[in-house]
Amino acid sequence: MEKSILYQVMGIVLGMLILWITPDSPSYFAYVIVGNLIFWSSLLVLTFKFLKPEVSLIRSKISTLTLSIFTGYLALHYFVYSIALEKLLTGIYGVLFHVSSPFIAMTYSPFYPSSPLTLFYNIILNPAIVGGFPPNYYFELSFMHYPWV
């Protein structure tokens, strides 16, 4: 196995190990951030190594305008999708919360105890970017909401 591929596999394993011990750690948030950063960056680099011809073809054909339009579309899509989902759930279950002032924050959901399911949840659901604005609009974006998962 190539040395650089081995480093990426070790990064994936290290990220999973950090996420495995997260429920028993002194700072859940710090371990979730570091574990996910190591895991997802190693996985991304490893994927790019295996798809090098495809990635170079896309990079040669894409323009700044196309990338800007795509990025803007994704941002708008996720925002509108989150709001629509929240309105649908509010319509089904009634008003469950009230947002008094606008906010945006990075948060996490703690899962206990250490188990394969907890590891899976930490990989796909933590951390999350949440935001809200009055009267009761709320959105939450995590790795689960991204197109590659």
N, C-alpha and C positions, 0 to 999 in steps of 0.2 A: 504494500500500500504506500502511496506517495506520502511524504512527510507532511505536506500542507493539509492533505485530506485527513491524516491522522490527528493533526491539531484541531481541526474543525469537529471531528467526532469526539475528541476529548472535551472540547468546549460544550458540546451538546450534553454529554454525560455530566460534566461539572455543573451546568445550569440545572439539570434535572436533580442532581444531588442537593444543590442549594435549595431548590424548591421542595424537595422531600423533607428537609429538616426545618423548613420555614415554620410549621405549626409549633415546634419546640424552641424556636429562636427567641432571643430577647427583644428583637424588633421585627415584627411580621412585615411591615411595610418595606423596610430596607432590604430584607432578604428576598421579598417578592420582586422588587425592582431589579436588584442585582442578578438574581437567578433568571428572570425573564430576559433581561438584556443580554446575558451571556448565551442563553439557549437560542433566542431568536436570531441574534447576529451570527452565531456559528452556523445555524441552519440556513440562513440566507446566503452566507458566503459559500457554503457547501453546495447549495442548489445552483448558484451562479457558476461554480466550477464545473458541474456536470452539464449545465446548459450553456456553456461558453459560446458555441457557434450561434445558437438562437438569440442569446442576449446581444452579441455583437451585431447581428443582423437587425434587430429591433433598434439598437442605438444608432446605427447608421441611417435608418429610415425615418426616425422620429425627429420632429422639429420642436423648437421651444414653444411655438404656438400650440401645437398638438398636445404637448405635455401640460401646458398651462390650462387648456380647455379640459383635458382629462382630469387633472387635479381639482379644478373648480367644480366639475361635474360630481366627482366622488364626494367632495366636502358637502355640497348641496344635497346630494342624494342621501347621505348618511344622516344629515341634520333633519331633512324632511321625513325620512323613513322613521327615525326615532320619535319625532313629534306625532306622526300618524299612528304609530303603534301605541304610544301613550294615550292618544285620544280614543283609540279603539278599546283599550283596556279600561279607560275611564268610563266609556259608554257601557261596557259590560258590567263592571263592578262598582260603578259610582265613583265619586270624587274621593280619592284616598289620601290626598295631601293638598297643601296649598303653599305656593311659593310666594313669599312676601317681598323679596328683593332679588334682582338678578344675580347669578353666581356662576362660576366655572371653577372646577377643582379636579385634582387627581386623587382617586380614592382606591380602596381595595375592599374585598369581602373576605374575612377570615374563614378558613375551613379547617375543621379538626376532626379526628386525629390524623397523624401521618398515615397515608394509605395510597394505593395507586389511583383511586378516584380523586382524592384530595390533590395529588400531583397533577392530574389531568385538569381539574378545575382551576388550579393556580396558573397553569400554562395558558388556558384559553380565556379566563375571566378576569385575571388580575394583571396589572393594574387597569383601571378604567378612568376615562375622562368623563366627568359628569357636569351637567350644567342645567340651569333652569331660569325661567323668567315668568313674571306674573301673568295671569292669575294661577295657572297650574300646568305650564308647559315644562317638560323635563326630558332630557336626553342622556343616554349613557353609551359610550363607545369603548369597547374592549377588543381584544384580539378576536373574539368570537364574531364580532361584527365586520371584520375585515374580509375582503373578497378571497383571500388565499386560504381561509379556514372554512 
